[in-house]
Each structure stands twice: as structure tokens, then as C-alpha cells.
């Protein structure tokens, strides 16, 4: 009676299964992580003192570096695609807001803003709420939480005291360098300055006479002497404005910028440049635009052209820029990259497995030909 299986045949069968697993498993893992944005950079943040930078990845990891680019900590959080990240003024705390439920990322519990102690790698306080964004004070451990486009609440990070409602008539606020005041844009377009201790409005600047105009983003200069804002109409950015607070002049300098959505605004450390950034989400980003902060004249910065995220402190020799799978440490003075801090994993190299499969196929054909008729 002839045997149905031979030892070479069994070895070829086992080898085939191993080759298929070596091909399918890495590809399936790679595409699954790509589907859930696991290795993508979701947001970057900087401490106000310029000592600490961080990046939130799509799988919830938060990578924290010092201003020289050395990795300080890795936090395992609930943040995912659509979440937000903020660092405290001294870089000791990180606030992570998870994404809301959506068709791509719906695997973790939602509705908890986590405040992490970076050195201890532990959660210091958890806020049982959903938030569209978070921002730390530039001078103390206070966290402003964006509960909705027109409601902001301020929570202490060191205790469980109840929140204070922050006066804001628009979708975005920015802390003054001293942490005592905030600037907020309103609809219709006004830029307002509020004292946080008294909740008293100190000053107001009009954006224009048209009710459709509104401040899409606001940024406070590191020296505290000026405020910049992006004015939008019907979700299209129209003007970049800068108001001089010290001179008392009630007319800003302004410049028209590209018309695309989702724009962010930030000063470079020491306030030499202004960055107009289009954050990457589902759509491809427009180019990051760099302006001289004094004149609003465009500045050439090829390295930042494709960046969708920029984060820097009020001072410091470095800041960070982010693209889809990378984070770079950038020199403040030259706007040139100093060091790559993060780079997502490349696609799996399946060619050795394909080559082995070709060898297996040769041996399989030879074995079939040698079988007795």
C-alpha cells in the first residue's frame, strides 16, 4: 500500500503555511494600524517655558521629549485620532482628551480627560467629560477645557475643586504669557481680553462690521505686547491680523492668507515668527505659511512647508513640527530641523518572504515531478 504522505511533502506543507503566515500577518497588522491611525501623529504640544515637547499618536501613546530632543517618557493614554494634547507651563503635566466615537476609532471608553504626571507616569486627575480640546495656563496648573464651541471651563490640575466657567464668545481662547488673562475671539468678529481673577473684560477689538466675520484662531505673543488672530468668513480664512497692545493703537496690521479650512495659529518662541498651519485630518493639508511677526511679511521656510502641526513655548531655542508620520525638532532662529524625534514604522518588507516562496515553489514542482505514476 502506497503512503499518502511523504516526509518531503510534509516539510513542504509546513513551510508553505509558515511562508503564508510570514506574508499575511505583517501586512494585516500594518493595514490594521493604518486603518486606525495607530502610528500617525495626531497632535503636538509644548510647555510654555519651552523645556518640554510631546506628541500624541493614534494608538494613545504620548511621547515626551526635552528641548534637546531626548525622550523623557512614554505615556499610555486613551487618546486616539481626533483627540487633543496639552502640556502644563513647566512640562510636568500632560492633558489628553480622547476622541469621540466615530466609525474608525470606537474601541476605548470615551468621555474622560486625563491629566498625567509625566515623571510618575500616572494619572493625577480624570475629568468625566467630553471635550473638543484642552489648553493649560501659561503660568499655573490650570486646564481650560473646551466643552463646546462656545463654552470653556477651567479646572485645577492639583485637586478636585469644581470648575469655573470662562467667558468666551467664540470657539478659541489663548492665555497671556503671565497666565492672568485670556484672549478670545467672538462671533460676530471681536477680539476680547478677559481678566481671569475677576472675569472682567478689560479690552475689546473689532474685526469688522460684517456679522459673518469671526476670529477662527487667536495667539498671544510671548512678550505679551501683541495678539494675532485669524479672521474667517463662512469657514474660509480671510485675514491674519496683529494688534499692538502696548501702543494703544486700535487698528491692526493685516495680511490676506490662503483660503482653506481648519487653520491653526502660533507664535514661534521669542515671537519672531507667526505660523499659519492647516492641521491634517482626512483631507490633505495646505502649505504651512510663515510670517515675520513684526511686519507679517512672508518668510521662506522650506522645511515647514508640509508641516500640519507646530508647537513651541514662550521662549527657547527649539520647537517641534509634525507631519503625518514624523516629528522634528526645529531651530527657532533658522527654522531648520535639528533632529528627528519620531518616525512611524515603514511598510513591512515582504520581498524576502516572496523570494522564499519562489524557492519553495521550485522544490514543490520538483517533488511533484518525482512522484511515481
Residue pairs with C-beta under 8 A, 6 or more apart in sequence:
2 372
8 367
9 367
12 360
12 363
12 364
12 367
15 360
16 360
16 364
19 353
19 356
19 357
19 360
22 353
22 356
23 350
23 353
23 354
23 357
26 348
26 350
27 348
27 350
29 348
30 345
30 347
30 348
32 38
33 39
33 59
35 104
36 58
36 59
36 80
36 81
36 104
36 105
36 107
37 58
37 80
37 81
37 104
37 105
38 57
38 58
38 59
39 57
39 58
39 59
39 325
39 344
39 345
40 57
40 58
40 81
40 324
40 325
40 344
41 55
41 56
41 57
41 309
41 322
41 323
41 324
41 325
41 326
41 327
41 342
41 344
42 55
42 56
42 57
42 58
42 79
42 80
42 81
42 82
42 83
42 85
43 55
43 56
43 83
43 84
43 85
43 309
43 322
44 53
44 54
44 55
44 56
44 85
44 309
44 310
44 311
44 320
44 321
44 322
44 327
45 53
45 54
45 55
45 56
45 85
45 86
45 87
45 94
45 311
46 52
46 53
46 54
46 87
46 311
46 312
46 313
46 319
46 320
47 53
47 87
47 88
47 89
47 90
47 91
47 313
48 89
48 90
48 136
48 138
48 139
48 175
48 177
48 313
48 314
49 89
49 90
49 91
49 313
49 314
49 315
49 316
50 67
50 269
50 312
50 313
50 314
50 315
50 316
50 317
50 318
50 319
51 66
51 67
51 90
51 91
51 313
51 316
52 64
52 65
52 66
52 67
52 72
52 87
52 90
52 91
52 118
53 64
53 65
53 66
53 67
53 87
53 311
53 318
53 319
53 320
53 329
53 341
54 62
54 63
54 64
54 65
54 85
54 87
54 94
55 62
55 63
55 85
55 320
55 322
55 327
55 341
55 342
56 62
56 77
56 79
56 83
56 84
56 85
56 96
57 63
58 80
58 81
58 105
59 80
60 76
60 77
60 78
60 79
60 80
60 108
61 74
61 75
61 76
61 77
62 74
62 75
62 77
62 79
62 85
62 94
62 96
62 116
63 71
63 73
63 74
63 327
63 341
63 342
64 71
64 72
64 73
64 74
64 75
64 91
64 94
64 118
65 71
65 72
65 320
65 329
65 341
66 72
67 316
67 317
67 318
68 318
68 329
69 318
69 329
69 338
69 339
69 341
71 341
72 118
73 118
73 119
73 121
75 94
75 96
75 116
75 118
75 121
77 96
77 98
77 114
77 116
78 96
78 98
78 108
78 109
78 112
78 114
79 85
79 96
79 97
79 98
79 99
79 114
80 98
80 99
80 105
80 107
80 108
81 99
81 102
81 104
81 105
82 99
82 100
82 102
82 105
83 96
83 97
83 98
83 99
84 96
84 97
84 131
84 132
84 133
84 134
85 94
85 95
85 96
85 97
85 134
86 94
86 95
86 134
86 135
86 136
86 143
87 93
87 94
87 95
87 136
88 94
88 95
88 136
88 137
88 141
88 157
89 136
89 137
89 138
89 139
89 140
89 141
89 179
91 118
92 117
92 118
92 119
93 115
93 116
93 117
93 118
93 124
93 136
93 141
93 157
94 115
94 116
94 118
95 113
95 114
95 115
95 116
95 134
95 136
95 143
95 157
96 113
96 114
96 116
96 134
97 113
97 130
97 131
97 132
97 133
97 134
97 145
98 108
98 109
98 110
98 111
98 112
98 113
98 114
99 105
99 110
100 110
100 130
101 110
110 130
111 128
111 129
111 130
112 126
112 127
112 128
112 129
113 126
113 127
113 129
113 131
113 134
113 143
113 145
114 123
114 126
115 123
115 124
115 125
115 126
115 127
115 143
115 157
116 122
116 123
116 124
117 123
117 124
124 157
124 158
125 155
125 157
125 158
125 159
125 160
127 145
127 155
129 145
129 147
130 147
131 145
131 146
131 147
132 146
132 147
132 148
132 149
133 145
133 146
134 143
134 144
134 145
134 146
135 143
135 144
135 146
135 173
135 174
135 175
136 142
136 143
136 144
136 157
136 175
137 143
137 144
137 175
137 179
138 175
138 176
138 177
138 178
138 179
138 314
139 175
139 177
139 178
139 179
139 180
140 179
141 156
141 157
141 158
142 154
142 155
142 156
142 157
142 179
143 154
143 155
143 156
143 157
144 152
144 153
144 154
144 166
144 173
144 175
144 182
145 152
145 153
145 154
145 155
145 163
146 152
146 171
147 153
149 170
149 171
150 168
150 169
150 170
150 171
151 165
151 168
152 165
152 166
152 168
152 173
153 163
153 164
153 165
153 166
154 163
154 164
154 165
154 166
154 196
155 161
155 163
164 199
166 173
166 182
166 194
166 196
166 199
167 184
167 192
167 194
167 199
167 201
168 182
168 184
168 186
168 194
169 184
169 185
169 186
169 187
169 190
169 192
170 184
170 185
170 186
170 187
170 214
170 215
171 185
171 216
172 184
172 185
172 215
172 216
172 217
172 218
173 182
173 183
173 184
173 218
174 182
174 183
174 184
174 218
174 219
174 220
174 227
175 181
175 182
175 220
176 182
176 183
176 193
176 220
176 224
177 220
177 221
177 222
177 223
177 224
177 314
178 224
179 196
180 195
180 196
180 197
181 193
181 194
181 195
181 196
181 202
182 193
182 194
182 196
183 191
183 192
183 193
183 194
183 218
183 220
183 227
183 229
184 191
184 192
184 194
184 215
184 218
185 191
185 192
185 207
185 214
185 215
185 216
185 217
185 218
185 229
186 192
186 214
186 215
187 214
188 207
188 210
188 211
188 212
188 213
188 214
189 206
189 207
189 208
189 210
189 213
189 214
189 215
189 231
190 204
190 205
190 206
190 207
190 215
191 204
191 205
191 207
191 215
191 218
191 227
191 229
191 243
192 201
192 203
192 204
192 205
193 201
193 202
193 203
193 204
193 227
194 200
194 201
194 202
195 201
195 202
203 245
205 227
205 243
205 250
205 252
207 213
207 214
207 215
207 229
207 231
207 241
208 231
210 233
212 233
212 234
213 231
213 232
213 233
213 238
214 231
214 232
214 233
215 229
215 230
215 231
215 232
216 229
216 230
216 231
216 232
216 237
216 263
217 229
217 230
217 263
217 264
217 265
218 227
218 228
218 229
218 230
218 265
219 227
219 228
219 229
219 265
219 266
219 267
219 274
220 227
220 267
221 227
221 228
221 267
221 271
221 293
222 267
222 269
222 270
222 271
222 313
222 314
222 315
223 271
224 245
225 244
225 245
225 246
226 242
226 243
226 244
226 245
226 246
226 271
226 293
227 242
227 243
227 245
228 240
228 241
228 242
228 243
228 265
228 267
228 274
228 293
229 240
229 241
229 242
229 243
229 265
230 237
230 239
230 240
230 241
230 257
230 263
230 265
230 276
231 237
231 238
231 239
231 240
231 241
232 238
235 261
236 259
236 260
236 261
237 257
237 258
237 259
237 260
237 261
237 263
237 276
238 256
238 257
238 259
239 254
239 255
239 256
239 257
240 254
240 255
240 256
240 257
240 265
240 274
240 276
240 291
240 296
241 252
241 253
241 254
242 252
242 253
242 254
242 274
242 293
242 296
243 252
244 252
253 295
253 296
254 296
255 291
255 296
255 297
257 263
257 276
257 289
258 276
258 286
258 287
258 289
260 278
260 286
261 278
262 278
262 279
262 281
263 276
263 277
263 278
263 279
264 275
264 276
264 277
264 278
264 279
264 309
264 310
265 274
265 275
265 276
265 277
266 274
266 275
266 277
266 310
266 311
266 312
267 273
267 274
267 275
267 293
267 312
268 274
268 275
268 293
268 312
268 319
268 332
269 312
269 313
269 314
269 315
269 316
269 317
269 318
269 319
269 332
270 315
270 316
270 332
271 293
272 292
272 293
272 332
272 333
273 290
273 291
273 292
273 293
273 299
273 301
273 335
274 290
274 291
274 292
274 293
274 296
275 288
275 289
275 290
275 291
275 304
275 310
276 288
276 289
276 290
276 291
277 288
277 289
277 307
277 308
277 309
277 310
278 285
278 286
278 287
278 288
278 308
279 285
279 308
279 309
280 308
280 309
280 323
280 324
285 306
285 308
287 305
287 306
288 301
288 304
288 305
288 306
288 307
288 308
288 310
288 321
289 298
290 298
290 299
290 300
290 301
290 304
290 335
291 297
291 298
291 299
292 298
292 299
299 335
301 335
303 321
303 328
303 330
303 335
303 336
303 337
304 310
304 321
304 330
304 335
306 323
307 321
307 322
307 323
308 322
308 323
308 324
309 320
309 321
309 322
309 323
310 319
310 320
310 321
310 322
311 319
311 320
311 322
312 318
312 319
312 320
312 332
313 319
316 332
317 331
317 332
317 333
318 329
318 330
318 331
318 332
318 338
319 329
319 330
319 332
320 327
320 328
320 329
320 330
320 341
321 327
321 328
321 330
321 337
322 328
324 344
325 343
325 344
326 340
326 342
326 343
326 344
327 340
327 341
327 342
328 337
328 338
328 339
328 340
328 341
329 337
329 338
329 339
329 340
329 341
330 336
330 337
330 338
331 337
331 338
